[in-house]
Amino acid sequence: MSSRPAQDLLINRKIIEQAEIADSEEGSLPLQEGQVRLVIDRFGLSANNITYAAMGDMMNYWDIYPARDGWGRIPVWGFADIIESRCSGLSVGERVYGLFPASSHVILQAGQVSGKGFMDVSPHRAVFASIYNSYVRLAADHHFRNESHDWQVALRPLFMTSFLIDAFLAQHDFFGANTIIFGSASSKTAFGTAALLKANRQNRRDYIVIGLTSTANLEFVKSLDCYDVVQDYASVPKLGNDAKTVYVDMSGNIRVRKSVHVHFGENLVYSSWVGVTHWTKLGLGIQLPGPEPVLFFAPTEFQNRMDELGDDVFNRQFHAAWCQINNTAQAAISLRHVEGDTAILQAYQGILSGACGPSAAHVMSFG
Ligand SMILES: NC(=O)c1ccc[n+]([C@@H]2O[C@H](COP(=O)([O-])OP(=O)(O)OC[C@H]3O[C@@H](n4cnc5c(N)ncnc54)[C@H](OP(=O)(O)O)[C@@H]3O)[C@@H](O)[C@H]2O)c1
């Protein structure tokens, strides 16, 4: 058992600006058969996790790690160590990678234990995509075992999505388009995709990649050197619009999306909705001209690619993509370590409001 006090970062499900640190029972509740207790060593926090909160009720993210009435624990990706086990095949001291609550401790109901890892088989998690329920043993994670844990917790789920978007677009021959536009181009998921689109140009149709961002982030996005053109959101009407175009939107900003749909008109051949970094400007349900935005859901694409390629090829390809993107990422962003409950609360607010800016990748630990 751990001597640290067990704590949760709790978020008000209706007003996600309200956050608090609360004591957790998961450090001391007696384990049931098949359960393991873990200390969460560190986890990443970015707009991706804010999206889990902003879409928590709509996409059931709050149901993965239930909390007391009206409050939720946001899911985060990270590393955790088993400190107590009532599951045969899982030993104290093992480190795993996967989806945890933003907490210091967690109890998982382990099942389907294999050399590679295990699943959380709690009945309430059965409805979720398998990637959300699987935990990978670090010792068996050949491609990533020796990588920095900090870069992994900060970037792995984001660059996994970048890898999947690049593959998805290529598989569909870019829907016949020669222009690909990103909304929220400074986000890690967007620029990871742009870096891959740049690296993988050979043997593909000709395309240019345009990044749209806020005025404050223009210089940062230009410095990444992975977009052919970088513009702020207000400049959409000035972009050339005579080529077939795909919009890949990480912002969810309805005004920006509308300006893209209106400006590109019939030449907008596909509109992909990946994220909601501008989570206060969604305008859900508003009708737009042109193609209906289609949700890109990484867990579904992950499963599609896994089924197509098998574990080994998929993991090899993803690791190659990871190395390519990391050259861009590590030159442009720095890791920011956040330790302890007060610092976690402050960082959460900074990431939520966008004040933290694009050039930091946060690695959090309750300490
Ligand atoms: N669909 C999927 O399966 C999937 C998978 C992974 C990620 N995603 C989504 O991709 C998006 C990007 O995630 P990320 O972690 O890569 O982002 P990130 O690196 O944390 O993005 C930071 C950027 O987001 C914008 N931003 C953040 N907070 C803001 C605020 N309060 N107001 C206005 N702009 C704000 C700013 O970009 P600009 O100034 O450039 O707008 C900022 O530079 C998220 O919505 C995430 O959920 C989706």
The ligand as an SDF file (V2000), in Angstrom:
LIG
                    3D

 48 52  0  0  0  0  0  0  0  0999 V2000
  -11.2220   12.8690  -32.3130 N   0  0  0  0  0  0  0  0  0  0  0  0
  -10.2370   12.2300  -31.6940 C   0  0  0  0  0  0  0  0  0  0  0  0
  -10.2100   11.0090  -31.6030 O   0  0  0  0  0  0  0  0  0  0  0  0
   -9.1270   13.0430  -31.0930 C   0  0  0  0  0  0  0  0  0  0  0  0
   -7.9280   12.4420  -30.6620 C   0  0  0  0  0  0  0  0  0  0  0  0
   -6.9160   13.2640  -30.1690 C   0  0  0  0  0  0  0  0  0  0  0  0
   -7.1030   14.6210  -30.0800 C   0  0  0  0  0  0  0  0  0  0  0  0
   -8.2910   15.1380  -30.4720 N   0  0  0  0  0  0  0  0  0  0  0  0
   -8.5800   16.5750  -30.3380 C   0  0  0  0  0  0  0  0  0  0  0  0
   -7.6360   17.4150  -30.9380 O   0  0  0  0  0  0  0  0  0  0  0  0
   -7.6770   18.6800  -30.2560 C   0  0  0  0  0  0  0  0  0  0  0  0
   -6.2540   19.1210  -30.0080 C   0  0  0  0  0  0  0  0  0  0  0  0
   -5.7350   18.4850  -28.8570 O   0  0  0  0  0  0  0  0  0  0  0  0
   -4.2170   18.7390  -28.3890 P   0  0  0  0  0  0  0  0  0  0  0  0
   -4.0850   18.0960  -27.0680 O   0  0  0  0  0  0  0  0  0  0  0  0
   -3.3220   18.3670  -29.5100 O   0  0  0  0  0  0  0  0  0  0  0  0
   -4.2320   20.3180  -28.2060 O   0  0  0  0  0  0  0  0  0  0  0  0
   -3.1300   21.3110  -27.6070 P   0  0  0  0  0  0  0  0  0  0  0  0
   -1.8000   21.0130  -28.1690 O   0  0  0  0  0  0  0  0  0  0  0  0
   -3.2700   21.3960  -26.1490 O   0  0  0  0  0  0  0  0  0  0  0  0
   -3.7210   22.6480  -28.2950 O   0  0  0  0  0  0  0  0  0  0  0  0
   -3.3820   23.9110  -27.8720 C   0  0  0  0  0  0  0  0  0  0  0  0
   -4.0420   24.8820  -28.8490 C   0  0  0  0  0  0  0  0  0  0  0  0
   -5.4570   24.7830  -28.8010 O   0  0  0  0  0  0  0  0  0  0  0  0
   -6.0560   26.0920  -28.9180 C   0  0  0  0  0  0  0  0  0  0  0  0
   -6.6950   26.3630  -27.6440 N   0  0  0  0  0  0  0  0  0  0  0  0
   -6.5310   25.6840  -26.4960 C   0  0  0  0  0  0  0  0  0  0  0  0
   -7.3450   26.1520  -25.5260 N   0  0  0  0  0  0  0  0  0  0  0  0
   -8.0240   27.1630  -26.0620 C   0  0  0  0  0  0  0  0  0  0  0  0
   -9.0310   28.0390  -25.5560 C   0  0  0  0  0  0  0  0  0  0  0  0
   -9.5050   27.9560  -24.3180 N   0  0  0  0  0  0  0  0  0  0  0  0
   -9.5110   28.9690  -26.4200 N   0  0  0  0  0  0  0  0  0  0  0  0
   -9.0480   29.0360  -27.6910 C   0  0  0  0  0  0  0  0  0  0  0  0
   -8.1060   28.1990  -28.2120 N   0  0  0  0  0  0  0  0  0  0  0  0
   -7.6080   27.2950  -27.4070 C   0  0  0  0  0  0  0  0  0  0  0  0
   -4.9030   27.0240  -29.2820 C   0  0  0  0  0  0  0  0  0  0  0  0
   -4.7190   26.8390  -30.6910 O   0  0  0  0  0  0  0  0  0  0  0  0
   -5.0790   27.8550  -31.9010 P   0  0  0  0  0  0  0  0  0  0  0  0
   -4.7230   29.2140  -31.4460 O   0  0  0  0  0  0  0  0  0  0  0  0
   -4.1920   27.3420  -33.0090 O   0  0  0  0  0  0  0  0  0  0  0  0
   -6.5280   27.6530  -32.1870 O   0  0  0  0  0  0  0  0  0  0  0  0
   -3.7600   26.3490  -28.5370 C   0  0  0  0  0  0  0  0  0  0  0  0
   -2.4960   26.7250  -29.0170 O   0  0  0  0  0  0  0  0  0  0  0  0
   -8.4950   18.4680  -28.9720 C   0  0  0  0  0  0  0  0  0  0  0  0
   -9.7980   19.0220  -29.0840 O   0  0  0  0  0  0  0  0  0  0  0  0
   -8.5450   16.9690  -28.8790 C   0  0  0  0  0  0  0  0  0  0  0  0
   -9.6500   16.4670  -28.1700 O   0  0  0  0  0  0  0  0  0  0  0  0
   -9.2910   14.3910  -30.9580 C   0  0  0  0  0  0  0  0  0  0  0  0
  1  2  1  0
  2  3  2  0
  2  4  1  0
  4  5  1  0
  4 48  2  0
  5  6  2  0
  6  7  1  0
  7  8  2  0
  8  9  1  0
  8 48  1  0
  9 10  1  0
  9 46  1  0
 10 11  1  0
 11 12  1  0
 11 44  1  0
 12 13  1  0
 13 14  1  0
 14 15  2  0
 14 16  1  0
 14 17  1  0
 17 18  1  0
 18 19  2  0
 18 20  1  0
 18 21  1  0
 21 22  1  0
 22 23  1  0
 23 24  1  0
 23 42  1  0
 24 25  1  0
 25 26  1  0
 25 36  1  0
 26 27  1  0
 26 35  1  0
 27 28  2  0
 28 29  1  0
 29 30  1  0
 29 35  2  0
 30 31  1  0
 30 32  2  0
 32 33  1  0
 33 34  2  0
 34 35  1  0
 36 37  1  0
 36 42  1  0
 37 38  1  0
 38 39  2  0
 38 40  1  0
 38 41  1  0
 42 43  1  0
 44 45  1  0
 44 46  1  0
 46 47  1  0
M  CHG  2   8   1  16  -1
M  END
$$$$
